[in-house]
Amino acid sequence: MIPLDEGVIVAAVEKVSPSVVNVSTIRVLHDYFFRTVPVGGIGSGVIIDSGGYILTNNHVIEDAERIQVSLVDGRMLHGRLVGADPSNDIAVVKVEADGLKAAELGHSSELKVGQVVLAVGNPFGLAGGPTVTSGVVSALNRHIQSERGVLESLIQTDAAVNPGNSGGPLVGITGKVIGINTAIIPYAHGIGFAIPIDQARKMAEEIMQYGRVIRPWIGIVGMDVTPGLANYYHLAVDKGVLVTQVASESPAYEAGINPGDMISKVNGTAVNTTADLVKEVKRKSVGEKIELTINRRRTTYNVTLALMEAPT
């Protein structure tokens, strides 16, 4: 039981509920005899812009032939997919309507383990408006393997996230959205996961502006350097990223980075694994310059390169 004034929770729910929508889809599949079979899907979403932009999960609308959005006031609207980022399970849908209320977005970077949170959405497509479950932040920065790849830096909570909750907001007690719930994890029992709103907001803004997520890229394939690997190959350092491939005409190629080089720092910040390197690069924007510390044949030096957009 959460020791909190219930009036605070009621106020938070009342604040965010007008911005929570139901998202229903129709996918067209083919059976064993190649007959066309329409399959319905359900999920949730949250209005992030009064101009009609709705943030949801990619797996909610993936391969949908038709998207329908139901508002809390009963209106049913046609939804148009603006863009999506499957690797982060984020999508933006656009509707045409007046009087839409955008949710207030918070800052997931300020979250602490133990904070009270509310999962708001439309589980199982039940009529009557969004429903609410409560819990606390159980953990931060979870990396979870899903059927579509690894989802990084997730918020873990014990607030129930059921089928149909996907795409709905995870809300703090002030009614601000601090995450986007995802029920894509098939083995999550008694716990829920949400994409941090700082991460989702950045991707949504890029989708709204460009129709896609703009990813910075340096153009290498690497592997983690471990003490065992360093000892076996007599490497100069025992932590970092060993470059195994360099893409032609990439920023790394233009900077003179070669297979066999080791990257130990980005802008002076140590990178012990490829995950660390990816995280540091993702913090930057296309066109920005970064400095990599390279170890080559026991010689250490720095190179500066300008990030390019990752090829699709």
C-alpha positions as CSV (number, residue, x, y, z in Angstrom):
1,M,0.0,0.0,0.0
2,I,1.4,3.4,-1.0
3,P,1.4,5.9,2.0
4,L,0.2,8.9,0.1
5,D,-2.8,11.3,0.2
6,E,-5.3,9.9,-2.2
7,G,-6.3,13.4,-3.2
8,V,-2.8,13.9,-4.8
9,I,-3.3,10.7,-6.9
10,V,-6.8,11.7,-7.9
11,A,-5.6,15.2,-9.0
12,A,-2.7,13.6,-11.0
13,V,-5.1,11.3,-12.8
14,E,-7.6,14.1,-13.5
15,K,-4.8,16.2,-15.0
16,V,-3.5,13.6,-17.4
17,S,-6.6,11.7,-18.4
18,P,-7.9,14.1,-21.0
19,S,-4.7,13.6,-22.9
20,V,-4.8,9.8,-22.9
21,V,-6.2,8.1,-26.0
22,N,-7.1,4.6,-27.1
23,V,-5.4,3.4,-30.3
24,S,-7.0,0.6,-32.3
25,T,-5.5,-0.8,-35.5
26,I,-6.3,-3.2,-38.3
27,R,-3.6,-5.3,-39.8
28,V,-4.1,-7.4,-42.9
29,L,-2.6,-10.9,-42.7
30,H,-2.8,-13.9,-44.9
31,D,-3.7,-17.4,-43.8
32,Y,-2.4,-20.8,-44.9
33,F,-4.6,-20.6,-48.1
34,F,-3.4,-17.0,-48.8
35,R,-6.8,-15.5,-47.9
36,T,-6.8,-12.0,-46.5
37,V,-7.5,-11.9,-42.8
38,P,-8.0,-8.6,-41.0
39,V,-6.6,-8.6,-37.4
40,G,-7.4,-6.0,-34.9
41,G,-5.0,-4.6,-32.3
42,I,-5.3,-2.2,-29.3
43,G,-3.1,0.1,-27.4
44,S,-2.9,3.5,-25.8
45,G,-1.3,6.8,-26.6
46,V,-0.8,10.3,-25.1
47,I,-1.4,13.6,-26.8
48,I,1.9,15.6,-26.7
49,D,0.9,18.5,-28.9
50,S,-2.5,20.2,-29.2
51,G,-2.0,20.2,-33.0
52,G,-2.9,16.5,-32.9
53,Y,0.4,14.7,-32.4
54,I,0.1,11.5,-30.3
55,L,3.0,9.5,-28.8
56,T,2.6,5.8,-28.6
57,N,4.7,2.5,-29.1
58,N,5.8,1.4,-32.4
59,H,4.5,-2.2,-31.8
60,V,1.0,-0.8,-31.3
61,I,0.8,0.6,-34.8
62,E,3.4,-1.5,-36.6
63,D,2.2,-2.7,-40.1
64,A,-1.3,-1.2,-39.5
65,E,-3.5,-0.7,-42.5
66,R,-5.8,1.5,-40.5
67,I,-5.3,3.5,-37.2
68,Q,-8.3,4.7,-35.2
69,V,-7.9,7.0,-32.2
70,S,-10.6,7.3,-29.5
71,L,-10.5,10.4,-27.3
72,V,-11.7,10.5,-23.7
73,D,-14.7,12.7,-24.8
74,G,-15.9,9.9,-27.1
75,R,-14.7,11.2,-30.4
76,M,-13.3,8.7,-32.8
77,L,-10.7,10.0,-35.3
78,H,-8.6,8.6,-38.1
79,G,-4.9,8.4,-37.2
80,R,-2.1,9.0,-39.7
81,L,1.4,7.5,-38.9
82,V,3.9,10.3,-39.0
83,G,6.9,8.2,-38.3
84,A,8.3,5.5,-36.0
85,D,11.5,4.2,-34.5
86,P,11.2,0.4,-34.1
87,S,14.5,0.0,-32.3
88,N,13.2,2.2,-29.4
89,D,9.6,1.2,-29.8
90,I,8.4,4.8,-30.3
91,A,5.9,6.1,-32.9
92,V,4.0,9.3,-33.5
93,V,0.5,9.4,-34.9
94,K,-1.4,12.5,-36.1
95,V,-5.1,13.3,-35.9
96,E,-7.1,16.2,-37.1
97,A,-9.3,17.7,-34.3
98,D,-9.9,20.8,-32.3
99,G,-9.8,21.2,-28.5
100,L,-7.1,18.6,-27.9
101,K,-5.3,18.9,-24.6
102,A,-1.6,18.0,-24.6
103,A,-0.2,16.3,-21.6
104,E,2.5,18.1,-19.5
105,L,5.8,16.3,-20.0
106,G,8.2,16.0,-17.0
107,H,11.9,15.0,-16.9
108,S,12.8,11.4,-16.4
109,S,16.3,12.4,-15.6
110,E,15.1,13.6,-12.2
111,L,13.5,10.2,-11.3
112,K,14.5,8.3,-8.2
113,V,14.0,4.7,-7.2
114,G,11.0,4.6,-4.8
115,Q,9.0,7.4,-6.3
116,V,5.3,6.8,-6.7
117,V,4.1,6.5,-10.3
118,L,0.9,5.8,-12.1
119,A,0.4,3.8,-15.3
120,V,-2.5,5.3,-17.3
121,G,-4.0,3.6,-20.4
122,N,-6.6,1.4,-21.9
123,P,-5.9,-2.2,-21.0
124,F,-7.7,-4.8,-23.0
125,G,-9.5,-2.0,-25.0
126,L,-12.1,-1.6,-22.3
127,A,-14.6,1.2,-22.8
128,G,-15.2,4.0,-20.4
129,G,-12.0,6.0,-20.6
130,P,-8.5,5.3,-19.3
131,T,-7.8,3.2,-16.3
132,V,-5.0,3.6,-13.7
133,T,-2.6,1.4,-11.8
134,S,-0.1,2.6,-9.2
135,G,3.3,1.6,-8.0
136,V,6.8,2.8,-7.4
137,V,9.9,3.2,-9.6
138,S,11.6,-0.1,-8.9
139,A,14.8,0.5,-10.9
140,L,16.3,2.8,-13.5
141,N,18.4,2.3,-16.6
142,R,17.2,-1.3,-17.3
143,H,18.4,-2.8,-20.6
144,I,15.8,-5.4,-21.7
145,Q,15.9,-7.9,-24.6
146,S,12.6,-7.9,-26.5
147,E,11.5,-9.8,-29.6
148,R,12.5,-6.7,-31.6
149,G,15.9,-6.1,-30.0
150,V,17.4,-4.5,-26.9
151,L,15.4,-1.6,-25.3
152,E,17.8,0.5,-23.4
153,S,17.6,2.7,-20.3
154,L,14.1,1.7,-19.4
155,I,12.2,2.6,-16.2
156,Q,11.1,-0.4,-14.2
157,T,8.0,-0.2,-12.1
158,D,5.7,-2.4,-10.2
159,A,2.6,-0.6,-11.5
160,A,0.7,-3.2,-13.6
161,V,1.2,-2.8,-17.3
162,N,-1.3,-5.0,-19.2
163,P,-2.0,-5.6,-22.9
164,G,-3.6,-2.4,-24.2
165,N,-1.5,-0.2,-21.8
166,S,1.3,0.0,-24.3
167,G,1.9,3.5,-25.5
168,G,0.1,5.1,-22.5
169,P,1.8,7.5,-20.1
170,L,3.7,6.7,-16.9
171,V,2.9,9.6,-14.7
172,G,4.3,11.1,-11.5
173,I,2.2,12.4,-8.7
174,T,2.2,15.9,-10.2
175,G,0.4,14.6,-13.3
176,K,3.5,15.0,-15.5
177,V,4.4,12.3,-18.0
178,I,7.7,10.7,-17.1
179,G,7.6,7.7,-19.4
180,I,5.8,5.8,-22.1
181,N,4.6,2.3,-21.0
182,T,5.5,-0.7,-23.0
183,A,4.0,-4.2,-22.6
184,I,6.3,-5.6,-25.3
185,I,8.3,-7.7,-22.8
186,P,6.6,-11.1,-22.8
187,Y,8.2,-12.4,-19.6
188,A,7.5,-9.4,-17.4
189,H,5.2,-10.6,-14.6
190,G,4.4,-8.3,-11.7
191,I,6.6,-5.6,-13.1
192,G,6.3,-3.0,-15.9
193,F,8.7,-1.1,-18.1
194,A,8.5,2.4,-19.6
195,I,10.6,4.3,-22.1
196,P,11.9,7.5,-20.3
197,I,10.2,10.6,-21.5
198,D,13.4,12.5,-22.0
199,Q,14.4,9.8,-24.6
200,A,10.9,9.6,-26.1
201,R,10.5,13.4,-26.3
202,K,13.7,13.8,-28.3
203,M,12.7,11.0,-30.8
204,A,9.2,12.4,-31.1
205,E,10.4,15.9,-31.9
206,E,12.6,14.5,-34.6
207,I,9.8,12.4,-36.1
208,M,7.5,15.4,-36.0
209,Q,10.1,17.6,-37.8
210,Y,11.7,15.1,-40.2
211,G,9.4,12.1,-40.2
212,R,12.1,9.9,-38.8
213,V,14.6,9.7,-35.9
214,I,18.0,11.3,-36.8
215,R,20.7,9.1,-35.4
216,P,24.4,10.2,-35.1
217,W,26.9,7.7,-36.5
218,I,30.7,7.3,-36.4
219,G,30.8,4.3,-38.7
220,I,32.5,1.5,-36.8
221,V,31.8,-2.0,-35.6
222,G,33.5,-2.8,-32.3
223,M,33.7,-5.3,-29.5
224,D,34.3,-5.0,-25.8
225,V,37.9,-5.2,-24.6
226,T,38.2,-7.4,-21.5
227,P,41.2,-8.1,-19.3
228,G,41.3,-11.6,-20.8
229,L,41.2,-10.4,-24.3
230,A,43.8,-7.7,-23.6
231,N,46.1,-10.3,-22.1
232,Y,45.7,-12.7,-24.9
233,Y,46.4,-10.2,-27.7
234,H,48.9,-8.1,-25.6
235,L,46.7,-5.0,-25.8
236,A,47.8,-1.7,-24.3
237,V,44.6,-1.3,-22.3
238,D,42.2,-3.8,-20.7
239,K,39.0,-1.7,-21.1
240,G,37.5,0.0,-24.0
241,V,36.2,-0.8,-27.5
242,L,38.3,-2.7,-30.0
243,V,37.5,-1.5,-33.6
244,T,36.8,-4.5,-35.8
245,Q,35.4,-2.8,-38.9
246,V,35.3,0.7,-40.3
247,A,32.7,1.8,-42.9
248,S,34.1,3.5,-46.0
249,E,33.4,7.2,-46.2
250,S,32.3,7.3,-42.6
251,P,33.4,9.8,-40.0
252,A,35.7,7.2,-38.5
253,Y,37.2,6.4,-41.9
254,E,37.8,10.1,-42.6
255,A,39.5,10.5,-39.2
256,G,41.9,7.7,-40.0
257,I,40.6,5.1,-37.5
258,N,41.6,1.6,-38.5
259,P,40.5,-2.0,-37.5
260,G,42.7,-2.9,-34.5
261,D,42.5,0.5,-32.9
262,M,41.0,0.8,-29.4
263,I,38.7,3.6,-28.3
264,S,39.0,4.4,-24.6
265,K,37.4,7.8,-24.2
266,V,34.8,10.1,-25.8
267,N,35.3,13.7,-25.1
268,G,37.4,12.8,-22.1
269,T,34.8,10.4,-20.7
270,A,36.0,6.8,-20.3
271,V,34.1,4.1,-22.3
272,N,34.6,0.6,-21.0
273,T,32.2,-1.1,-23.4
274,T,30.5,-0.7,-26.8
275,A,27.3,0.2,-24.8
276,D,29.2,3.1,-23.2
277,L,30.4,4.3,-26.6
278,V,26.9,4.1,-28.1
279,K,25.4,5.9,-25.2
280,E,27.9,8.8,-25.5
281,V,27.4,9.1,-29.3
282,K,23.6,9.1,-28.9
283,R,23.8,12.1,-26.6
284,K,25.1,14.2,-29.5
285,S,23.5,15.5,-32.7
286,V,24.3,15.0,-36.3
287,G,26.9,17.6,-37.3
288,E,28.4,17.9,-33.8
289,K,32.1,17.1,-33.3
290,I,33.4,14.6,-30.8
291,E,36.9,13.7,-29.7
292,L,37.9,10.1,-29.4
293,T,40.9,8.8,-27.5
294,I,42.6,6.1,-29.6
295,N,45.1,3.5,-28.5
296,R,47.2,2.1,-31.4
297,R,50.2,-0.1,-30.9
298,R,50.7,1.3,-27.3
299,T,50.5,4.9,-28.6
300,T,47.6,7.1,-27.4
301,Y,46.3,10.1,-29.3
302,N,43.1,12.0,-29.9
303,V,41.1,12.4,-33.1
304,T,38.2,14.7,-33.7
305,L,35.4,13.8,-36.1
306,A,32.0,15.2,-37.1
307,L,29.0,12.9,-36.6
308,M,27.0,11.9,-39.7
309,E,23.4,10.7,-39.9
310,A,23.3,6.9,-39.6
311,P,22.5,5.2,-42.9
312,T,19.0,3.6,-43.1
